[in-house]
C-alpha cells in the first residue's frame, strides 16, 4: 500500500521534471527555454525552486538527489 502512495506524490511539478530531464541531457538554459517555449529566467526559476525543495546548492547536486529519490531516471 505504501508504495502506491509514493507514486502519486511526486516532489517535482510536471514542468520542473521537464526542465531537469533536459538538464541531464546536457542542454543549456537557453536550449531548455527554446524547447519548452519559456524564458531563460523561467528555466532558472524552476531549477532554483527544485534546489530549494531539495535543500541543495547546485544543479548537479539537485540531479544527484533527484536520481536517488527516483524522481529522475537517466
Predicted model as a PDB file, atoms N, CA, C, CB and O in Angstrom, pLDDT in the B-factor column:
MODEL        1                                                                  
ATOM      1  N   UNK A   1       0.822  -1.211   0.000  1.00 40.00           N  
ATOM      2  CA  UNK A   1       0.000   0.000   0.000  1.00 40.00           C  
ATOM      3  C   UNK A   1       0.861   1.267   0.000  1.00 40.00           C  
ATOM      4  CB  UNK A   1      -0.932   0.003   1.214  1.00 40.00           C  
ATOM      5  O   UNK A   1       0.567   2.236  -0.700  1.00 40.00           O  
ATOM      6  N   UNK A   2       1.932   1.234   0.803  1.00 44.00           N  
ATOM      7  CA  UNK A   2       2.778   2.414   0.909  1.00 44.00           C  
ATOM      8  C   UNK A   2       3.434   2.780  -0.423  1.00 44.00           C  
ATOM      9  CB  UNK A   2       3.844   2.189   1.960  1.00 44.00           C  
ATOM     10  O   UNK A   2       3.566   3.963  -0.737  1.00 44.00           O  
ATOM     11  N   UNK A   3       3.840   1.797  -1.200  1.00 45.00           N  
ATOM     12  CA  UNK A   3       4.472   2.032  -2.492  1.00 45.00           C  
ATOM     13  C   UNK A   3       3.591   2.819  -3.441  1.00 45.00           C  
ATOM     14  CB  UNK A   3       4.845   0.727  -3.123  1.00 45.00           C  
ATOM     15  O   UNK A   3       4.078   3.683  -4.170  1.00 45.00           O  
ATOM     16  N   UNK A   4       2.303   2.529  -3.439  1.00 42.00           N  
ATOM     17  CA  UNK A   4       1.396   3.230  -4.347  1.00 42.00           C  
ATOM     18  C   UNK A   4       1.199   4.682  -3.924  1.00 42.00           C  
ATOM     19  CB  UNK A   4       0.047   2.515  -4.405  1.00 42.00           C  
ATOM     20  O   UNK A   4       0.942   5.542  -4.767  1.00 42.00           O  
ATOM     21  N   UNK A   5       1.317   4.965  -2.625  1.00 43.00           N  
ATOM     22  CA  UNK A   5       1.228   6.346  -2.146  1.00 43.00           C  
ATOM     23  C   UNK A   5       2.358   7.183  -2.711  1.00 43.00           C  
ATOM     24  CB  UNK A   5       1.254   6.390  -0.615  1.00 43.00           C  
ATOM     25  O   UNK A   5       2.147   8.323  -3.124  1.00 43.00           O  
ATOM     26  N   UNK A   6       3.543   6.628  -2.731  1.00 44.00           N  
ATOM     27  CA  UNK A   6       4.711   7.362  -3.196  1.00 44.00           C  
ATOM     28  C   UNK A   6       4.605   7.679  -4.681  1.00 44.00           C  
ATOM     29  CB  UNK A   6       5.982   6.568  -2.917  1.00 44.00           C  
ATOM     30  O   UNK A   6       5.063   8.736  -5.114  1.00 44.00           O  
ATOM     31  N   UNK A   7       4.026   6.808  -5.454  1.00 47.00           N  
ATOM     32  CA  UNK A   7       3.904   7.018  -6.903  1.00 47.00           C  
ATOM     33  C   UNK A   7       3.090   8.282  -7.210  1.00 47.00           C  
ATOM     34  CB  UNK A   7       3.244   5.787  -7.570  1.00 47.00           C  
ATOM     35  O   UNK A   7       3.416   9.031  -8.131  1.00 47.00           O  
ATOM     36  N   UNK A   8       2.044   8.507  -6.439  1.00 49.00           N  
ATOM     37  CA  UNK A   8       1.152   9.619  -6.747  1.00 49.00           C  
ATOM     38  C   UNK A   8       1.661  10.949  -6.173  1.00 49.00           C  
ATOM     39  CB  UNK A   8      -0.240   9.323  -6.211  1.00 49.00           C  
ATOM     40  O   UNK A   8       1.177  12.014  -6.558  1.00 49.00           O  
ATOM     41  N   UNK A   9       2.619  10.892  -5.269  1.00 70.00           N  
ATOM     42  CA  UNK A   9       3.112  12.125  -4.653  1.00 70.00           C  
ATOM     43  C   UNK A   9       4.545  12.422  -5.090  1.00 70.00           C  
ATOM     44  CB  UNK A   9       3.039  12.024  -3.122  1.00 70.00           C  
ATOM     45  O   UNK A   9       5.501  12.119  -4.376  1.00 70.00           O  
ATOM     46  N   UNK A  10       4.676  13.019  -6.270  1.00 80.00           N  
ATOM     47  CA  UNK A  10       5.996  13.388  -6.756  1.00 80.00           C  
ATOM     48  C   UNK A  10       6.410  14.717  -6.152  1.00 80.00           C  
ATOM     49  CB  UNK A  10       6.015  13.462  -8.292  1.00 80.00           C  
ATOM     50  O   UNK A  10       5.583  15.578  -5.851  1.00 80.00           O  
ATOM     51  N   UNK A  11       7.698  14.853  -5.987  1.00 91.00           N  
ATOM     52  CA  UNK A  11       8.266  16.070  -5.437  1.00 91.00           C  
ATOM     53  C   UNK A  11       8.218  17.208  -6.463  1.00 91.00           C  
ATOM     54  CB  UNK A  11       9.707  15.823  -4.981  1.00 91.00           C  
ATOM     55  O   UNK A  11       7.981  18.365  -6.116  1.00 91.00           O  
ATOM     56  N   UNK A  12       8.444  16.858  -7.714  1.00 95.00           N  
ATOM     57  CA  UNK A  12       8.544  17.862  -8.770  1.00 95.00           C  
ATOM     58  C   UNK A  12       7.204  18.103  -9.456  1.00 95.00           C  
ATOM     59  CB  UNK A  12       9.579  17.438  -9.797  1.00 95.00           C  
ATOM     60  O   UNK A  12       6.365  17.208  -9.556  1.00 95.00           O  
ATOM     61  N   UNK A  13       7.027  19.323  -9.918  1.00 96.00           N  
ATOM     62  CA  UNK A  13       5.886  19.601 -10.785  1.00 96.00           C  
ATOM     63  C   UNK A  13       6.214  19.029 -12.163  1.00 96.00           C  
ATOM     64  CB  UNK A  13       5.572  21.151 -10.859  1.00 96.00           C  
ATOM     65  O   UNK A  13       7.358  18.664 -12.434  1.00 96.00           O  
ATOM     66  N   UNK A  14       5.230  18.956 -13.008  1.00 96.00           N  
ATOM     67  CA  UNK A  14       5.438  18.436 -14.364  1.00 96.00           C  
ATOM     68  C   UNK A  14       6.511  19.253 -15.088  1.00 96.00           C  
ATOM     69  CB  UNK A  14       4.113  18.458 -15.167  1.00 96.00           C  
ATOM     70  O   UNK A  14       7.390  18.689 -15.738  1.00 96.00           O  
ATOM     71  N   UNK A  15       6.436  20.571 -14.973  1.00 97.00           N  
ATOM     72  CA  UNK A  15       7.373  21.452 -15.674  1.00 97.00           C  
ATOM     73  C   UNK A  15       8.783  21.321 -15.104  1.00 97.00           C  
ATOM     74  CB  UNK A  15       6.903  22.912 -15.585  1.00 97.00           C  
ATOM     75  O   UNK A  15       9.756  21.294 -15.858  1.00 97.00           O  
ATOM     76  N   UNK A  16       8.899  21.239 -13.781  1.00 97.00           N  
ATOM     77  CA  UNK A  16      10.222  21.069 -13.173  1.00 97.00           C  
ATOM     78  C   UNK A  16      10.866  19.773 -13.659  1.00 97.00           C  
ATOM     79  CB  UNK A  16      10.117  21.070 -11.629  1.00 97.00           C  
ATOM     80  O   UNK A  16      12.067  19.723 -13.923  1.00 97.00           O  
ATOM     81  N   UNK A  17      10.064  18.746 -13.771  1.00 97.00           N  
ATOM     82  CA  UNK A  17      10.572  17.458 -14.257  1.00 97.00           C  
ATOM     83  C   UNK A  17      11.071  17.606 -15.703  1.00 97.00           C  
ATOM     84  CB  UNK A  17       9.463  16.360 -14.170  1.00 97.00           C  
ATOM     85  O   UNK A  17      12.138  17.101 -16.052  1.00 97.00           O  
ATOM     86  N   UNK A  18      10.294  18.297 -16.531  1.00 97.00           N  
ATOM     87  CA  UNK A  18      10.704  18.511 -17.935  1.00 97.00           C  
ATOM     88  C   UNK A  18      12.047  19.236 -17.990  1.00 97.00           C  
ATOM     89  CB  UNK A  18       9.624  19.325 -18.708  1.00 97.00           C  
ATOM     90  O   UNK A  18      12.934  18.863 -18.758  1.00 97.00           O  
ATOM     91  N   UNK A  19      12.184  20.271 -17.172  1.00 98.00           N  
ATOM     92  CA  UNK A  19      13.421  21.057 -17.155  1.00 98.00           C  
ATOM     93  C   UNK A  19      14.598  20.171 -16.767  1.00 98.00           C  
ATOM     94  CB  UNK A  19      13.300  22.251 -16.176  1.00 98.00           C  
ATOM     95  O   UNK A  19      15.641  20.205 -17.420  1.00 98.00           O  
ATOM     96  N   UNK A  20      14.440  19.382 -15.715  1.00 97.00           N  
ATOM     97  CA  UNK A  20      15.553  18.548 -15.256  1.00 97.00           C  
ATOM     98  C   UNK A  20      15.847  17.383 -16.192  1.00 97.00           C  
ATOM     99  CB  UNK A  20      15.260  18.019 -13.874  1.00 97.00           C  
ATOM    100  O   UNK A  20      16.992  16.946 -16.301  1.00 97.00           O  
ATOM    101  N   UNK A  21      14.818  16.879 -16.867  1.00 97.00           N  
ATOM    102  CA  UNK A  21      15.068  15.815 -17.846  1.00 97.00           C  
ATOM    103  C   UNK A  21      15.939  16.350 -18.985  1.00 97.00           C  
ATOM    104  CB  UNK A  21      13.729  15.254 -18.405  1.00 97.00           C  
ATOM    105  O   UNK A  21      16.783  15.630 -19.519  1.00 97.00           O  
ATOM    106  N   UNK A  22      15.730  17.608 -19.352  1.00 97.00           N  
ATOM    107  CA  UNK A  22      16.556  18.220 -20.396  1.00 97.00           C  
ATOM    108  C   UNK A  22      17.946  18.580 -19.855  1.00 97.00           C  
ATOM    109  CB  UNK A  22      15.862  19.480 -20.960  1.00 97.00           C  
ATOM    110  O   UNK A  22      18.947  18.476 -20.564  1.00 97.00           O  
ATOM    111  N   UNK A  23      17.984  18.998 -18.604  1.00 96.00           N  
ATOM    112  CA  UNK A  23      19.275  19.338 -17.985  1.00 96.00           C  
ATOM    113  C   UNK A  23      20.225  18.145 -17.995  1.00 96.00           C  
ATOM    114  CB  UNK A  23      19.066  19.826 -16.544  1.00 96.00           C  
ATOM    115  O   UNK A  23      21.409  18.290 -18.296  1.00 96.00           O  
ATOM    116  N   UNK A  24      19.701  16.970 -17.665  1.00 95.00           N  
ATOM    117  CA  UNK A  24      20.573  15.789 -17.617  1.00 95.00           C  
ATOM    118  C   UNK A  24      21.007  15.349 -19.016  1.00 95.00           C  
ATOM    119  CB  UNK A  24      19.859  14.632 -16.908  1.00 95.00           C  
ATOM    120  O   UNK A  24      21.904  14.518 -19.153  1.00 95.00           O  
ATOM    121  N   UNK A  25      20.382  15.897 -20.041  1.00 96.00           N  
ATOM    122  CA  UNK A  25      20.806  15.614 -21.422  1.00 96.00           C  
ATOM    123  C   UNK A  25      21.833  16.654 -21.881  1.00 96.00           C  
ATOM    124  CB  UNK A  25      19.579  15.605 -22.385  1.00 96.00           C  
ATOM    125  O   UNK A  25      22.094  16.804 -23.075  1.00 96.00           O  
ATOM    126  N   UNK A  26      22.409  17.368 -20.909  1.00 95.00           N  
ATOM    127  CA  UNK A  26      23.428  18.394 -21.194  1.00 95.00           C  
ATOM    128  C   UNK A  26      22.905  19.576 -21.993  1.00 95.00           C  
ATOM    129  CB  UNK A  26      24.570  17.777 -21.939  1.00 95.00           C  
ATOM    130  O   UNK A  26      23.655  20.211 -22.734  1.00 95.00           O  
ATOM    131  N   UNK A  27      21.632  19.868 -21.843  1.00 97.00           N  
ATOM    132  CA  UNK A  27      21.059  21.035 -22.516  1.00 97.00           C  
ATOM    133  C   UNK A  27      21.392  22.288 -21.705  1.00 97.00           C  
ATOM    134  CB  UNK A  27      19.511  20.880 -22.693  1.00 97.00           C  
ATOM    135  O   UNK A  27      21.447  22.244 -20.476  1.00 97.00           O  
ATOM    136  N   UNK A  28      21.609  23.390 -22.393  1.00 97.00           N  
ATOM    137  CA  UNK A  28      21.856  24.660 -21.706  1.00 97.00           C  
ATOM    138  C   UNK A  28      20.514  25.275 -21.296  1.00 97.00           C  
ATOM    139  CB  UNK A  28      22.666  25.645 -22.618  1.00 97.00           C  
ATOM    140  O   UNK A  28      19.447  24.845 -21.733  1.00 97.00           O  
ATOM    141  N   UNK A  29      20.611  26.291 -20.446  1.00 98.00           N  
ATOM    142  CA  UNK A  29      19.401  27.025 -20.044  1.00 98.00           C  
ATOM    143  C   UNK A  29      18.671  27.535 -21.281  1.00 98.00           C  
ATOM    144  CB  UNK A  29      19.757  28.210 -19.100  1.00 98.00           C  
ATOM    145  O   UNK A  29      17.446  27.444 -21.372  1.00 98.00           O  
ATOM    146  N   UNK A  30      19.437  28.073 -22.235  1.00 98.00           N  
ATOM    147  CA  UNK A  30      18.846  28.597 -23.468  1.00 98.00           C  
ATOM    148  C   UNK A  30      18.156  27.487 -24.263  1.00 98.00           C  
ATOM    149  CB  UNK A  30      19.924  29.273 -24.331  1.00 98.00           C  
ATOM    150  O   UNK A  30      17.034  27.666 -24.738  1.00 98.00           O  
ATOM    151  N   UNK A  31      18.831  26.332 -24.409  1.00 98.00           N  
ATOM    152  CA  UNK A  31      18.238  25.187 -25.133  1.00 98.00           C  
ATOM    153  C   UNK A  31      16.906  24.780 -24.505  1.00 98.00           C  
ATOM    154  CB  UNK A  31      19.212  23.977 -25.136  1.00 98.00           C  
ATOM    155  O   UNK A  31      15.909  24.566 -25.195  1.00 98.00           O  
ATOM    156  N   UNK A  32      16.921  24.681 -23.177  1.00 98.00           N  
ATOM    157  CA  UNK A  32      15.719  24.248 -22.453  1.00 98.00           C  
ATOM    158  C   UNK A  32      14.593  25.260 -22.664  1.00 98.00           C  
ATOM    159  CB  UNK A  32      16.018  24.076 -20.935  1.00 98.00           C  
ATOM    160  O   UNK A  32      13.453  24.886 -22.938  1.00 98.00           O  
ATOM    161  N   UNK A  33      14.925  26.536 -22.533  1.00 98.00           N  
ATOM    162  CA  UNK A  33      13.928  27.603 -22.718  1.00 98.00           C  
ATOM    163  C   UNK A  33      13.298  27.514 -24.104  1.00 98.00           C  
ATOM    164  CB  UNK A  33      14.573  28.996 -22.518  1.00 98.00           C  
ATOM    165  O   UNK A  33      12.077  27.590 -24.245  1.00 98.00           O  
ATOM    166  N   UNK A  34      14.140  27.350 -25.127  1.00 98.00           N  
ATOM    167  CA  UNK A  34      13.627  27.282 -26.503  1.00 98.00           C  
ATOM    168  C   UNK A  34      12.768  26.039 -26.711  1.00 98.00           C  
ATOM    169  CB  UNK A  34      14.788  27.289 -27.510  1.00 98.00           C  
ATOM    170  O   UNK A  34      11.715  26.103 -27.344  1.00 98.00           O  
ATOM    171  N   UNK A  35      13.223  24.913 -26.176  1.00 98.00           N  
ATOM    172  CA  UNK A  35      12.495  23.666 -26.382  1.00 98.00           C  
ATOM    173  C   UNK A  35      11.131  23.673 -25.684  1.00 98.00           C  
ATOM    174  CB  UNK A  35      13.325  22.494 -25.884  1.00 98.00           C  
ATOM    175  O   UNK A  35      10.164  23.111 -26.198  1.00 98.00           O  
ATOM    176  N   UNK A  36      11.059  24.311 -24.511  1.00 98.00           N  
ATOM    177  CA  UNK A  36       9.808  24.313 -23.750  1.00 98.00           C  
ATOM    178  C   UNK A  36       8.979  25.580 -23.984  1.00 98.00           C  
ATOM    179  CB  UNK A  36      10.107  24.168 -22.268  1.00 98.00           C  
ATOM    180  O   UNK A  36       7.908  25.744 -23.400  1.00 98.00           O  
ATOM    181  N   UNK A  37       9.480  26.472 -24.840  1.00 98.00           N  
ATOM    182  CA  UNK A  37       8.778  27.732 -25.144  1.00 98.00           C  
ATOM    183  C   UNK A  37       8.539  28.576 -23.897  1.00 98.00           C  
ATOM    184  CB  UNK A  37       7.444  27.439 -25.821  1.00 98.00           C  
ATOM    185  O   UNK A  37       7.451  29.114 -23.690  1.00 98.00           O  
ATOM    186  N   UNK A  38       9.579  28.679 -23.070  1.00 98.00           N  
ATOM    187  CA  UNK A  38       9.533  29.529 -21.880  1.00 98.00           C  
ATOM    188  C   UNK A  38      10.811  30.376 -21.871  1.00 98.00           C  
ATOM    189  CB  UNK A  38       9.400  28.666 -20.552  1.00 98.00           C  
ATOM    190  O   UNK A  38      11.733  30.122 -22.646  1.00 98.00           O  
ATOM    191  N   UNK A  39      10.860  31.373 -21.000  1.00 98.00           N  
ATOM    192  CA  UNK A  39      12.050  32.235 -20.961  1.00 98.00           C  
ATOM    193  C   UNK A  39      13.177  31.555 -20.185  1.00 98.00           C  
ATOM    194  CB  UNK A  39      11.713  33.605 -20.322  1.00 98.00           C  
ATOM    195  O   UNK A  39      12.951  30.627 -19.409  1.00 98.00           O  
ATOM    196  N   UNK A  40      14.390  32.042 -20.416  1.00 98.00           N  
ATOM    197  CA  UNK A  40      15.543  31.507 -19.687  1.00 98.00           C  
ATOM    198  C   UNK A  40      15.386  31.774 -18.196  1.00 98.00           C  
ATOM    199  CB  UNK A  40      16.860  32.126 -20.210  1.00 98.00           C  
ATOM    200  O   UNK A  40      15.797  30.959 -17.370  1.00 98.00           O  
ATOM    201  N   UNK A  41      14.798  32.904 -17.854  1.00 98.00           N  
ATOM    202  CA  UNK A  41      14.577  33.228 -16.444  1.00 98.00           C  
ATOM    203  C   UNK A  41      13.634  32.212 -15.813  1.00 98.00           C  
ATOM    204  CB  UNK A  41      14.007  34.655 -16.293  1.00 98.00           C  
ATOM    205  O   UNK A  41      13.841  31.802 -14.672  1.00 98.00           O  
ATOM    206  N   UNK A  42      12.621  31.811 -16.529  1.00 98.00           N  
ATOM    207  CA  UNK A  42      11.680  30.809 -16.015  1.00 98.00           C  
ATOM    208  C   UNK A  42      12.393  29.472 -15.797  1.00 98.00           C  
ATOM    209  CB  UNK A  42      10.488  30.629 -16.991  1.00 98.00           C  
ATOM    210  O   UNK A  42      12.146  28.785 -14.806  1.00 98.00           O  
ATOM    211  N   UNK A  43      13.273  29.113 -16.724  1.00 98.00           N  
ATOM    212  CA  UNK A  43      14.055  27.872 -16.565  1.00 98.00           C  
ATOM    213  C   UNK A  43      14.877  27.961 -15.284  1.00 98.00           C  
ATOM    214  CB  UNK A  43      14.990  27.626 -17.803  1.00 98.00           C  
ATOM    215  O   UNK A  43      14.889  27.031 -14.477  1.00 98.00           O  
ATOM    216  N   UNK A  44      15.569  29.097 -15.103  1.00 98.00           N  
ATOM    217  CA  UNK A  44      16.392  29.269 -13.896  1.00 98.00           C  
ATOM    218  C   UNK A  44      15.536  29.235 -12.633  1.00 98.00           C  
ATOM    219  CB  UNK A  44      17.170  30.594 -13.962  1.00 98.00           C  
ATOM    220  O   UNK A  44      15.958  28.702 -11.606  1.00 98.00           O  
ATOM    221  N   UNK A  45      14.334  29.805 -12.711  1.00 98.00           N  
ATOM    222  CA  UNK A  45      13.427  29.775 -11.554  1.00 98.00           C  
ATOM    223  C   UNK A  45      13.038  28.344 -11.200  1.00 98.00           C  
ATOM    224  CB  UNK A  45      12.163  30.606 -11.838  1.00 98.00           C  
ATOM    225  O   UNK A  45      13.027  27.974 -10.026  1.00 98.00           O  
ATOM    226  N   UNK A  46      12.719  27.538 -12.213  1.00 98.00           N  
ATOM    227  CA  UNK A  46      12.361  26.133 -11.958  1.00 98.00           C  
ATOM    228  C   UNK A  46      13.523  25.402 -11.292  1.00 98.00           C  
ATOM    229  CB  UNK A  46      11.967  25.418 -13.277  1.00 98.00           C  
ATOM    230  O   UNK A  46      13.335  24.658 -10.330  1.00 98.00           O  
ATOM    231  N   UNK A  47      14.716  25.623 -11.815  1.00 98.00           N  
ATOM    232  CA  UNK A  47      15.905  24.963 -11.260  1.00 98.00           C  
ATOM    233  C   UNK A  47      16.120  25.409  -9.815  1.00 98.00           C  
ATOM    234  CB  UNK A  47      17.163  25.278 -12.117  1.00 98.00           C  
ATOM    235  O   UNK A  47      16.393  24.595  -8.933  1.00 98.00           O  
ATOM    236  N   UNK A  48      15.993  26.698  -9.595  1.00 98.00           N  
ATOM    237  CA  UNK A  48      16.168  27.271  -8.260  1.00 98.00           C  
ATOM    238  C   UNK A  48      15.131  26.711  -7.276  1.00 98.00           C  
ATOM    239  CB  UNK A  48      16.064  28.808  -8.322  1.00 98.00           C  
ATOM    240  O   UNK A  48      15.462  26.377  -6.138  1.00 98.00           O  
ATOM    241  N   UNK A  49      13.876  26.613  -7.727  1.00 97.00           N  
ATOM    242  CA  UNK A  49      12.815  26.070  -6.870  1.00 97.00           C  
ATOM    243  C   UNK A  49      13.113  24.636  -6.470  1.00 97.00           C  
ATOM    244  CB  UNK A  49      11.460  26.141  -7.581  1.00 97.00           C  
ATOM    245  O   UNK A  49      12.918  24.256  -5.315  1.00 97.00           O  
ATOM    246  N   UNK A  50      13.581  23.847  -7.412  1.00 97.00           N  
ATOM    247  CA  UNK A  50      13.900  22.441  -7.128  1.00 97.00           C  
ATOM    248  C   UNK A  50      15.077  22.360  -6.153  1.00 97.00           C  
ATOM    249  CB  UNK A  50      14.230  21.672  -8.444  1.00 97.00           C  
ATOM    250  O   UNK A  50      15.066  21.552  -5.225  1.00 97.00           O  
ATOM    251  N   UNK A  51      16.084  23.195  -6.367  1.00 98.00           N  
ATOM    252  CA  UNK A  51      17.235  23.187  -5.462  1.00 98.00           C  
ATOM    253  C   UNK A  51      16.792  23.550  -4.047  1.00 98.00           C  
ATOM    254  CB  UNK A  51      18.326  24.170  -5.955  1.00 98.00           C  
ATOM    255  O   UNK A  51      17.307  23.003  -3.071  1.00 98.00           O  
ATOM    256  N   UNK A  52      15.844  24.467  -3.939  1.00 97.00           N  
ATOM    257  CA  UNK A  52      15.313  24.850  -2.629  1.00 97.00           C  
ATOM    258  C   UNK A  52      14.538  23.690  -1.992  1.00 97.00           C  
ATOM    259  CB  UNK A  52      14.403  26.088  -2.761  1.00 97.00           C  
ATOM    260  O   UNK A  52      14.702  23.410  -0.805  1.00 97.00           O  
ATOM    261  N   UNK A  53      13.704  23.027  -2.774  1.00 96.00           N  
ATOM    262  CA  UNK A  53      12.930  21.882  -2.268  1.00 96.00           C  
ATOM    263  C   UNK A  53      13.851  20.800  -1.713  1.00 96.00           C  
ATOM    264  CB  UNK A  53      12.043  21.295  -3.383  1.00 96.00           C  
ATOM    265  O   UNK A  53      13.562  20.172  -0.694  1.00 96.00           O  
ATOM    266  N   UNK A  54      14.975  20.598  -2.419  1.00 97.00           N  
ATOM    267  CA  UNK A  54      15.907  19.529  -2.047  1.00 97.00           C  
ATOM    268  C   UNK A  54      16.955  19.987  -1.041  1.00 97.00           C  
ATOM    269  CB  UNK A  54      16.595  18.992  -3.281  1.00 97.00           C  
ATOM    270  O   UNK A  54      17.704  19.179  -0.491  1.00 97.00           O  
ATOM    271  N   UNK A  55      16.996  21.300  -0.811  1.00 97.00           N  
ATOM    272  CA  UNK A  55      17.981  21.879   0.092  1.00 97.00           C  
ATOM    273  C   UNK A  55      19.412  21.583  -0.380  1.00 97.00           C  
ATOM    274  CB  UNK A  55      17.771  21.343   1.513  1.00 97.00           C  
ATOM    275  O   UNK A  55      20.265  21.180   0.410  1.00 97.00           O  
ATOM    276  N   UNK A  56      19.657  21.789  -1.668  1.00 97.00           N  
ATOM    277  CA  UNK A  56      20.996  21.603  -2.233  1.00 97.00           C  
ATOM    278  C   UNK A  56      21.461  22.911  -2.863  1.00 97.00           C  
ATOM    279  CB  UNK A  56      21.006  20.453  -3.285  1.00 97.00           C  
ATOM    280  O   UNK A  56      20.665  23.820  -3.098  1.00 97.00           O  
ATOM    281  N   UNK A  57      22.764  22.990  -3.131  1.00 96.00           N  
ATOM    282  CA  UNK A  57      23.332  24.259  -3.578  1.00 96.00           C  
ATOM    283  C   UNK A  57      23.628  24.355  -5.070  1.00 96.00           C  
ATOM    284  CB  UNK A  57      24.573  24.512  -2.837  1.00 96.00           C  
ATOM    285  O   UNK A  57      23.967  25.439  -5.547  1.00 96.00           O  
ATOM    286  N   UNK A  58      23.517  23.283  -5.813  1.00 96.00           N  
ATOM    287  CA  UNK A  58      23.838  23.375  -7.230  1.00 96.00           C  
ATOM    288  C   UNK A  58      22.977  22.460  -8.070  1.00 96.00           C  
ATOM    289  CB  UNK A  58      25.286  23.054  -7.455  1.00 96.00           C  
ATOM    290  O   UNK A  58      22.315  21.555  -7.562  1.00 96.00           O  
ATOM    291  N   UNK A  59      23.001  22.717  -9.378  1.00 95.00           N  
ATOM    292  CA  UNK A  59      22.207  21.908 -10.317  1.00 95.00           C  
ATOM    293  C   UNK A  59      22.609  20.441 -10.277  1.00 95.00           C  
ATOM    294  CB  UNK A  59      22.361  22.444 -11.740  1.00 95.00           C  
ATOM    295  O   UNK A  59      21.763  19.549 -10.238  1.00 95.00           O  
ATOM    296  N   UNK A  60      23.936  20.208 -10.288  1.00 94.00           N  
ATOM    297  CA  UNK A  60      24.393  18.812 -10.343  1.00 94.00           C  
ATOM    298  C   UNK A  60      24.024  18.075  -9.063  1.00 94.00           C  
ATOM    299  CB  UNK A  60      25.916  18.746 -10.571  1.00 94.00           C  
ATOM    300  O   UNK A  60      23.685  16.892  -9.100  1.00 94.00           O  
ATOM    301  N   UNK A  61      24.090  18.771  -7.931  1.00 97.00           N  
ATOM    302  CA  UNK A  61      23.689  18.162  -6.661  1.00 97.00           C  
ATOM    303  C   UNK A  61      22.192  17.843  -6.697  1.00 97.00           C  
ATOM    304  CB  UNK A  61      24.023  19.105  -5.463  1.00 97.00           C  
ATOM    305  O   UNK A  61      21.759  16.803  -6.201  1.00 97.00           O  
ATOM    306  N   UNK A  62      21.419  18.734  -7.280  1.00 97.00           N  
ATOM    307  CA  UNK A  62      19.978  18.514  -7.406  1.00 97.00           C  
ATOM    308  C   UNK A  62      19.702  17.284  -8.260  1.00 97.00           C  
ATOM    309  CB  UNK A  62      19.289  19.750  -8.014  1.00 97.00           C  
ATOM    310  O   UNK A  62      18.846  16.467  -7.923  1.00 97.00           O  
ATOM    311  N   UNK A  63      20.427  17.154  -9.364  1.00 96.00           N  
ATOM    312  CA  UNK A  63      20.253  15.996 -10.250  1.00 96.00           C  
ATOM    313  C   UNK A  63      20.558  14.704  -9.494  1.00 96.00           C  
ATOM    314  CB  UNK A  63      21.165  16.118 -11.499  1.00 96.00           C  
ATOM    315  O   UNK A  63      19.805  13.735  -9.584  1.00 96.00           O  
ATOM    316  N   UNK A  64      21.670  14.694  -8.748  1.00 96.00           N  
ATOM    317  CA  UNK A  64      22.051  13.502  -7.979  1.00 96.00           C  
ATOM    318  C   UNK A  64      20.944  13.132  -6.992  1.00 96.00           C  
ATOM    319  CB  UNK A  64      23.385  13.740  -7.226  1.00 96.00           C  
ATOM    320  O   UNK A  64      20.568  11.965  -6.882  1.00 96.00           O  
ATOM    321  N   UNK A  65      20.431  14.124  -6.281  1.00 96.00           N  
ATOM    322  CA  UNK A  65      19.366  13.872  -5.302  1.00 96.00           C  
ATOM    323  C   UNK A  65      18.095  13.350  -5.973  1.00 96.00           C  
ATOM    324  CB  UNK A  65      19.051  15.151  -4.520  1.00 96.00           C  
ATOM    325  O   UNK A  65      17.459  12.420  -5.477  1.00 96.00           O  
ATOM    326  N   UNK A  66      17.734  13.953  -7.098  1.00 96.00           N  
ATOM    327  CA  UNK A  66      16.519  13.540  -7.804  1.00 96.00           C  
ATOM    328  C   UNK A  66      16.632  12.094  -8.284  1.00 96.00           C  
ATOM    329  CB  UNK A  66      16.247  14.475  -8.997  1.00 96.00           C  
ATOM    330  O   UNK A  66      15.651  11.350  -8.276  1.00 96.00           O  
ATOM    331  N   UNK A  67      17.822  11.709  -8.696  1.00 95.00           N  
ATOM    332  CA  UNK A  67      18.032  10.325  -9.137  1.00 95.00           C  
ATOM    333  C   UNK A  67      17.911   9.387  -7.939  1.00 95.00           C  
ATOM    334  CB  UNK A  67      19.424  10.163  -9.824  1.00 95.00           C  
ATOM    335  O   UNK A  67      17.266   8.341  -8.015  1.00 95.00           O  
ATOM    336  N   UNK A  68      18.542   9.778  -6.832  1.00 95.00           N  
ATOM    337  CA  UNK A  68      18.470   8.960  -5.592  1.00 95.00           C  
ATOM    338  C   UNK A  68      17.022   8.763  -5.152  1.00 95.00           C  
ATOM    339  CB  UNK A  68      19.279   9.630  -4.443  1.00 95.00           C  
ATOM    340  O   UNK A  68      16.628   7.681  -4.716  1.00 95.00           O  
ATOM    341  N   UNK A  69      16.242   9.834  -5.276  1.00 95.00           N  
ATOM    342  CA  UNK A  69      14.838   9.796  -4.837  1.00 95.00           C  
ATOM    343  C   UNK A  69      13.919   9.106  -5.848  1.00 95.00           C  
ATOM    344  CB  UNK A  69      14.338  11.209  -4.585  1.00 95.00           C  
ATOM    345  O   UNK A  69      12.736   8.893  -5.581  1.00 95.00           O  
ATOM    346  N   UNK A  70      14.476   8.763  -7.006  1.00 93.00           N  
ATOM    347  CA  UNK A  70      13.666   8.123  -8.031  1.00 93.00           C  
ATOM    348  C   UNK A  70      12.796   9.091  -8.804  1.00 93.00           C  
ATOM    349  CB  UNK A  70      12.809   7.081  -7.413  1.00 93.00           C  
ATOM    350  O   UNK A  70      11.892   8.672  -9.528  1.00 93.00           O  
ATOM    351  N   UNK A  71      13.060  10.388  -8.660  1.00 94.00           N  
ATOM    352  CA  UNK A  71      12.283  11.414  -9.366  1.00 94.00           C  
ATOM    353  C   UNK A  71      12.755  11.552 -10.815  1.00 94.00           C  
ATOM    354  CB  UNK A  71      12.398  12.774  -8.639  1.00 94.00           C  
ATOM    355  O   UNK A  71      11.984  11.922 -11.701  1.00 94.00           O  
ATOM    356  N   UNK A  72      14.024  11.250 -11.037  1.00 92.00           N  
ATOM    357  CA  UNK A  72      14.610  11.352 -12.374  1.00 92.00           C  
ATOM    358  C   UNK A  72      15.204  10.009 -12.733  1.00 92.00           C  
ATOM    359  CB  UNK A  72      15.690  12.477 -12.445  1.00 92.00           C  
ATOM    360  O   UNK A  72      15.872   9.377 -11.914  1.00 92.00           O  
ATOM    361  N   UNK A  73      14.964   9.576 -13.943  1.00 86.00           N  
ATOM    362  CA  UNK A  73      15.565   8.333 -14.425  1.00 86.00           C  
ATOM    363  C   UNK A  73      16.444   8.667 -15.620  1.00 86.00           C  
ATOM    364  CB  UNK A  73      14.473   7.274 -14.806  1.00 86.00           C  
ATOM    365  O   UNK A  73      15.983   9.256 -16.597  1.00 86.00           O  
ATOM    366  N   UNK A  74      17.716   8.286 -15.533  1.00 81.00           N  
ATOM    367  CA  UNK A  74      18.613   8.601 -16.657  1.00 81.00           C  
ATOM    368  C   UNK A  74      19.091   7.336 -17.325  1.00 81.00           C  
ATOM    369  CB  UNK A  74      19.814   9.429 -16.186  1.00 81.00           C  
ATOM    370  O   UNK A  74      19.852   7.397 -18.290  1.00 81.00           O  
TER     371      UNK A  74                                                      
ENDMDL                                                                          
END                                                                             
